[in-house]
Amino acid sequence: MGIGGTLMKNESRKLRKLLVVFLAAILLTVALPLTDLTQLSSAKGKDEITLEDYDLEITSVAFTDHRYYAFTGQKTPVYITISNVNETDVPNVMAEVYEVNDIGEEIFLKTLHYGKIKAGEEKEKHIHWTPTLPGRNWIKVVAGVKEEHGPEMIPLIERTVSCNVLSSSKETMYIDNDWIIDEPEIFENLNIIVDGDVYVYAPSGLKDCSIIAGDLIVEAPFEIDTASNWDMAATFDGEFTVQVNAPEGHLIVQGKIWNNPSDYHYDFVVYNELTVDGQYGGGIIENVNGISTDPSVPGGIQCINTDNVVFKNGAVVRNSNSHGIYLDNSDAVIEDTLIYGNAGVGLVSNDSAPYVGASLLLDNYYGGIHVRNYSEISPFVRPEFTPGDKRGYYIWREDDTY
């Protein structure tokens, strides 16, 4: 091959090399943006899972023996269970625990670290808390996930649960089964915890006592004095019942009947005699159950076929998930009584002729008074109410027989 042929061959090689370099540069220029887009898409997907797809539930906040009571001055375990109810694992789960006092102030107690909670899994951890005041106390739990690049928590859900705190200065009486009171007796200065129901067959009462029990069945006179309170301890609506039976049952409430935890409610039915007297600062009945807020459906404190019912001297009926008081063929006396914060009607009078004196009916969601079916209210003194309350007082006549 001559010199000219060799030169042409070398130039051809150079052109091929330049072409390869040029094509490689084009491919690299196209590939880089595609890589960046893929990375951005991946990062965005991760953020969406973190912020939108996590679904935690605080399924339980319980106290001594996984129940809802404690004692003043005693270190009390608080068991907190968190569940992952979604199909996505949740990493770095945390919970902050607070005590909430009676004026709404939050006191930080502790941070709990649960780590990863897998899809469908639940985890329980606990802290120790030493309550100082007897009565209803509150624990608030805020759960979330730890920040990816920091120590703080991103909150996702919260729950507040009440606890009945008993005074350690009183002796505590434990009853493992039903408690049958068949001899006259006054029980004084006690905490009484009953793992069952209470049946009253003899005249008896409580003086400066706190009791936690199930059903209260009253077949004889039974008094709850001003310094006493009865926690029905229902853990779902309608689990337990207060029932006052004829012919001799008479329940006298000068203290308080309530439910802890406060989210749930108990049934209350009166077939004979009920006296609720707030003269000395008690006479409180709260957290009563009902299956409906419709005034045609009985709920709240149901007084049936009895005229021996009296609310007086500043008695209080509040925070029912149904009506406050439901009279069915019951000519009750309701005087100087505060009926408020009930989810249904404050007072329903069905086929009854109650005496209603100067009482206060406030913020009962479906109205103050509902008159039904040949009822009459006499004499009626219009109660006072605070302007701005949602529904304070009115009478709804279902027909013209009023």
Summary of the structure (lengths in Angstrom):
residues: 402
radius of gyration: 33.4
end to end distance: 128.3
largest distance: 135.1
contacts: 1341
relative contact order: 0.07
helix: 13%
strand: 45%
